[in-house]
């Protein structure tokens, strides 16, 4: 029993030492940037469907102009670039299981291509339904496999969005 107690104290001390000596990580590391430049107006907010298969808005609509460059919001690999259900779409898989989608976008990237945050992935097309601007980018984000994805508000991924932690009940 005494050996176990001493071992626990030694391990706890090593953990504290490692944490104290650890290099600090920037709060924005791994955070994303806007897919349109300059910072666009959000014309329609995220509206999570409850349950997942119900109506909702599984992303945000950002005001833009036809032909405007669309940028990858974060580093990843292009997993789709083409037409889907009659619309042009680009989808990027990011480390950790996150995927972002951009539509309607005429792709300038190809499937399998690695992109960094800020890489041009295509040009914004006119014709997004329900958009009051001359063109709107629908920007979506989801965690997990497509068949069982959890949609998240992409605005929460932005480096400009403050991180707020809430206490557990």
C-alpha positions as CSV (number, residue, x, y, z in Angstrom):
1,X,0.0,0.0,0.0
2,X,2.8,2.4,0.9
3,X,4.6,1.7,-2.4
4,X,1.4,2.5,-4.3
5,X,1.1,5.8,-2.3
6,X,4.7,6.8,-3.0
7,X,4.3,5.9,-6.7
8,X,1.1,8.0,-6.9
9,X,2.9,11.0,-5.4
10,X,5.9,10.6,-7.8
11,X,3.7,10.4,-10.8
12,X,1.6,13.4,-9.7
13,X,4.8,15.4,-9.2
14,X,6.1,14.4,-12.7
15,X,2.7,15.4,-14.2
16,X,2.8,18.8,-12.5
17,X,6.4,19.3,-13.6
18,X,5.6,18.5,-17.2
19,X,2.6,20.9,-17.1
20,X,4.7,23.7,-15.6
21,X,7.6,23.1,-18.1
22,X,5.3,22.7,-21.1
23,X,5.5,25.2,-23.9
24,X,2.3,27.4,-23.9
25,X,-0.1,26.9,-26.8
26,X,-1.8,29.9,-28.5
27,X,-5.5,30.0,-27.8
28,X,-6.2,30.4,-31.6
29,X,-4.1,27.4,-32.7
30,X,-6.3,25.2,-34.7
31,X,-9.0,27.9,-35.1
32,X,-10.3,28.8,-38.5
33,X,-10.6,31.9,-40.6
34,X,-13.4,33.4,-42.8
35,X,-13.9,31.6,-46.1
36,X,-14.6,35.0,-47.8
37,X,-12.5,38.1,-47.8
38,X,-13.0,40.8,-46.6
39,X,-15.0,39.5,-43.6
40,X,-18.5,38.9,-45.0
41,X,-21.9,39.8,-43.6
42,X,-23.8,36.8,-42.2
43,X,-27.2,36.8,-43.9
44,X,-28.6,33.6,-42.4
45,X,-27.4,32.0,-39.1
46,X,-27.0,28.4,-38.1
47,X,-30.2,26.7,-36.9
48,X,-29.5,23.2,-35.6
49,X,-32.2,20.8,-36.5
50,X,-33.7,18.9,-33.5
51,X,-33.7,15.9,-34.1
52,X,-30.9,15.9,-36.8
53,X,-33.3,14.8,-39.6
54,X,-35.7,17.7,-39.0
55,X,-35.7,21.1,-40.8
56,X,-33.0,23.5,-39.9
57,X,-30.1,25.4,-41.4
58,X,-27.0,23.3,-41.2
59,X,-24.5,26.1,-41.8
60,X,-24.4,29.9,-42.3
61,X,-25.0,31.9,-45.4
62,X,-22.4,34.6,-46.1
63,X,-23.0,37.5,-48.5
64,X,-20.6,37.7,-51.4
65,X,-20.4,38.5,-55.1
66,X,-20.5,36.1,-58.1
67,X,-16.9,35.0,-59.0
68,X,-15.5,36.0,-55.6
69,X,-12.7,33.8,-54.4
70,X,-13.6,31.2,-51.7
71,X,-10.8,30.1,-49.3
72,X,-10.3,27.0,-47.2
73,X,-11.2,28.1,-43.6
74,X,-8.6,25.7,-42.2
75,X,-5.9,23.1,-43.2
76,X,-7.1,19.8,-44.6
77,X,-7.7,17.6,-47.6
78,X,-10.3,18.1,-50.3
79,X,-12.7,15.1,-50.1
80,X,-15.3,16.4,-52.7
81,X,-15.2,18.9,-55.5
82,X,-18.0,18.9,-58.0
83,X,-21.7,18.8,-58.4
84,X,-24.1,17.3,-55.8
85,X,-27.9,17.5,-56.1
86,X,-27.5,20.1,-58.9
87,X,-25.2,22.4,-57.0
88,X,-21.5,23.0,-57.1
89,X,-19.8,22.0,-53.8
90,X,-16.3,21.7,-52.2
91,X,-15.9,19.7,-49.0
92,X,-12.7,19.7,-46.9
93,X,-11.8,17.1,-44.2
94,X,-9.8,18.6,-41.4
95,X,-7.7,16.8,-38.7
96,X,-9.7,15.5,-35.8
97,X,-12.8,14.4,-37.8
98,X,-14.2,17.9,-38.8
99,X,-15.4,18.5,-42.3
100,X,-16.4,21.9,-43.8
101,X,-18.5,22.4,-46.9
102,X,-18.7,25.4,-49.3
103,X,-21.5,25.9,-51.8
104,X,-22.2,27.0,-54.5
105,X,-18.5,27.1,-55.4
106,X,-17.0,26.3,-58.8
107,X,-13.9,24.3,-57.6
108,X,-10.3,25.1,-58.5
109,X,-9.1,22.2,-56.3
110,X,-9.3,18.5,-56.8
111,X,-10.1,15.5,-54.6
112,X,-7.1,14.5,-52.5
113,X,-5.5,17.9,-52.7
114,X,-4.0,19.2,-49.4
115,X,-5.0,22.8,-48.6
116,X,-4.0,25.3,-45.9
117,X,-6.1,27.9,-44.3
118,X,-6.4,30.7,-46.9
119,X,-5.9,28.4,-49.9
120,X,-8.3,29.4,-52.8
121,X,-10.6,26.5,-53.3
122,X,-12.9,28.0,-55.9
123,X,-15.1,30.8,-57.1
124,X,-18.5,31.7,-55.5
125,X,-21.4,31.2,-57.9
126,X,-24.7,33.1,-57.9
127,X,-28.0,31.3,-57.3
128,X,-28.1,30.2,-53.7
129,X,-31.8,29.8,-52.8
130,X,-33.1,32.2,-50.2
131,X,-30.1,34.6,-50.5
132,X,-30.9,38.3,-50.7
133,X,-27.3,39.2,-51.9
134,X,-26.1,38.7,-55.5
135,X,-24.4,35.6,-54.2
136,X,-24.2,33.8,-50.9
137,X,-21.8,31.2,-49.7
138,X,-23.4,28.4,-47.6
139,X,-20.6,27.4,-45.2
140,X,-21.3,24.2,-43.2
141,X,-19.3,22.2,-40.7
142,X,-19.8,18.7,-39.2
143,X,-18.1,16.2,-36.9
144,X,-18.0,12.5,-37.6
145,X,-18.9,10.3,-40.6
146,X,-21.4,11.7,-43.1
147,X,-24.0,9.1,-42.3
148,X,-24.0,10.1,-38.6
149,X,-22.7,13.6,-38.6
150,X,-23.2,16.2,-35.9
151,X,-23.7,19.6,-37.5
152,X,-22.0,22.5,-35.8
153,X,-22.1,26.3,-36.2
154,X,-19.0,27.1,-38.3
155,X,-18.9,30.6,-36.8
156,X,-17.8,28.9,-33.5
157,X,-14.7,27.6,-35.3
158,X,-13.4,31.1,-36.1
159,X,-10.3,32.5,-34.4
160,X,-12.3,35.8,-33.9
161,X,-14.9,34.0,-31.9
162,X,-14.1,34.1,-28.2
163,X,-13.8,30.8,-26.4
164,X,-16.2,30.6,-23.4
165,X,-16.0,27.7,-21.0
166,X,-19.0,26.9,-18.9
167,X,-18.8,25.0,-15.6
168,X,-20.1,21.5,-15.4
169,X,-23.3,21.0,-13.3
